[in-house]
Amino acid sequence: MKAKPIYKILDDKGRVLIPKALRTAAEIEHGDIVRLGVQKGVVTAKKVDLIEIGDQSPEAVEAFVRAAIRDMPKETQIGIAARLLEMIEQRKGQHHE
């Protein structure tokens, strides 16, 4: 049995919502990393566990960090968050000197 196509409208920021039924079928959940690509004019989206080695774009680094901390113990997450806040405060101080 062939599934009926689903049509969505791209918003003004270039976003499109992936319907829950498709996310469920692809086993994609909130916080997962999705690699986007294009092949012969067809946009693809694939759930991945890790970003490709060498991809240092801000988006790839953020996706990696979010995926890495998702399964950490809460105490570790809090420690990382505290350290990040310290770093932000230090940078603020450096910009005001």
C-alpha positions as a Markdown table, in Angstrom:
| # | Residue | x | y | z |
|---|---|---|---|---|
| 1 | Met | 0.0 | 0.0 | 0.0 |
| 2 | Lys | 1.5 | 3.3 | -1.1 |
| 3 | Ala | 1.2 | 6.2 | 1.4 |
| 4 | Lys | -0.6 | 9.4 | 0.2 |
| 5 | Pro | 1.8 | 12.3 | -0.4 |
| 6 | Ile | 1.8 | 15.1 | 2.2 |
| 7 | Tyr | 2.0 | 18.7 | 1.0 |
| 8 | Lys | 3.4 | 21.5 | 3.2 |
| 9 | Ile | 4.0 | 25.2 | 2.5 |
| 10 | Leu | 7.5 | 26.6 | 3.1 |
| 11 | Asp | 7.4 | 29.6 | 5.5 |
| 12 | Asp | 9.1 | 32.9 | 4.9 |
| 13 | Lys | 12.2 | 31.7 | 6.7 |
| 14 | Gly | 12.5 | 28.6 | 4.5 |
| 15 | Arg | 11.2 | 26.2 | 7.1 |
| 16 | Val | 8.8 | 23.4 | 6.7 |
| 17 | Leu | 7.3 | 21.2 | 9.4 |
| 18 | Ile | 7.9 | 17.5 | 9.2 |
| 19 | Pro | 4.6 | 15.9 | 10.2 |
| 20 | Lys | 4.5 | 13.7 | 13.3 |
| 21 | Ala | 3.6 | 10.6 | 11.3 |
| 22 | Leu | 6.7 | 11.0 | 9.1 |
| 23 | Arg | 9.0 | 11.8 | 12.1 |
| 24 | Thr | 7.6 | 8.7 | 13.9 |
| 25 | Ala | 8.2 | 6.5 | 10.8 |
| 26 | Ala | 11.8 | 7.8 | 10.5 |
| 27 | Glu | 12.3 | 7.5 | 14.3 |
| 28 | Ile | 13.2 | 11.2 | 14.5 |
| 29 | Glu | 12.6 | 12.8 | 17.9 |
| 30 | His | 13.1 | 16.3 | 19.4 |
| 31 | Gly | 16.8 | 17.0 | 19.8 |
| 32 | Asp | 17.9 | 14.5 | 17.1 |
| 33 | Ile | 20.5 | 15.5 | 14.6 |
| 34 | Val | 19.2 | 15.5 | 11.0 |
| 35 | Arg | 21.6 | 15.7 | 8.0 |
| 36 | Leu | 20.1 | 17.6 | 5.1 |
| 37 | Gly | 21.2 | 17.1 | 1.6 |
| 38 | Val | 20.1 | 17.4 | -2.0 |
| 39 | Gln | 20.3 | 14.6 | -4.7 |
| 40 | Lys | 19.1 | 15.3 | -8.2 |
| 41 | Gly | 16.9 | 18.1 | -7.1 |
| 42 | Val | 15.4 | 16.2 | -4.2 |
| 43 | Val | 16.0 | 17.4 | -0.7 |
| 44 | Thr | 16.8 | 14.6 | 1.8 |
| 45 | Ala | 16.7 | 14.5 | 5.6 |
| 46 | Lys | 18.4 | 11.7 | 7.4 |
| 47 | Lys | 18.6 | 11.1 | 11.2 |
| 48 | Val | 22.3 | 10.7 | 12.2 |
| 49 | Asp | 24.0 | 9.9 | 15.5 |
| 50 | Leu | 27.0 | 12.1 | 14.9 |
| 51 | Ile | 28.0 | 15.0 | 12.7 |
| 52 | Glu | 30.6 | 14.3 | 10.0 |
| 53 | Ile | 34.3 | 14.7 | 11.1 |
| 54 | Gly | 35.7 | 18.0 | 10.1 |
| 55 | Asp | 32.3 | 19.9 | 10.0 |
| 56 | Gln | 33.0 | 22.8 | 12.3 |
| 57 | Ser | 30.1 | 24.9 | 11.3 |
| 58 | Pro | 28.2 | 26.5 | 14.2 |
| 59 | Glu | 25.1 | 24.5 | 13.4 |
| 60 | Ala | 27.0 | 21.2 | 13.3 |
| 61 | Val | 28.9 | 22.0 | 16.6 |
| 62 | Glu | 25.6 | 22.9 | 18.3 |
| 63 | Ala | 23.9 | 19.8 | 17.1 |
| 64 | Phe | 26.8 | 17.7 | 18.3 |
| 65 | Val | 26.8 | 19.3 | 21.8 |
| 66 | Arg | 23.0 | 19.0 | 22.1 |
| 67 | Ala | 23.2 | 15.3 | 21.2 |
| 68 | Ala | 26.1 | 14.7 | 23.5 |
| 69 | Ile | 24.6 | 16.2 | 26.6 |
| 70 | Arg | 21.1 | 14.7 | 26.1 |
| 71 | Asp | 22.1 | 11.4 | 27.6 |
| 72 | Met | 24.4 | 12.8 | 30.3 |
| 73 | Pro | 23.5 | 12.6 | 34.0 |
| 74 | Lys | 21.7 | 15.7 | 35.2 |
| 75 | Glu | 24.6 | 16.7 | 37.5 |
| 76 | Thr | 27.0 | 16.7 | 34.5 |
| 77 | Gln | 24.6 | 18.8 | 32.5 |
| 78 | Ile | 24.3 | 21.3 | 35.3 |
| 79 | Gly | 28.1 | 21.4 | 35.6 |
| 80 | Ile | 28.5 | 22.1 | 31.9 |
| 81 | Ala | 25.8 | 24.8 | 32.0 |
| 82 | Ala | 27.5 | 26.5 | 35.0 |
| 83 | Arg | 30.9 | 26.5 | 33.2 |
| 84 | Leu | 29.3 | 27.9 | 30.0 |
| 85 | Leu | 27.7 | 30.7 | 32.1 |
| 86 | Glu | 31.1 | 31.5 | 33.6 |
| 87 | Met | 32.7 | 31.7 | 30.2 |
| 88 | Ile | 30.0 | 34.0 | 28.9 |
| 89 | Glu | 30.5 | 36.3 | 32.0 |
| 90 | Gln | 34.3 | 36.3 | 31.4 |
| 91 | Arg | 33.8 | 37.3 | 27.7 |
| 92 | Lys | 31.4 | 40.1 | 28.8 |
| 93 | Gly | 34.1 | 41.4 | 31.2 |
| 94 | Gln | 36.7 | 41.3 | 28.4 |
| 95 | His | 34.6 | 43.4 | 26.0 |
| 96 | His | 34.1 | 46.1 | 28.6 |
| 97 | Glu | 37.8 | 46.6 | 29.4 |
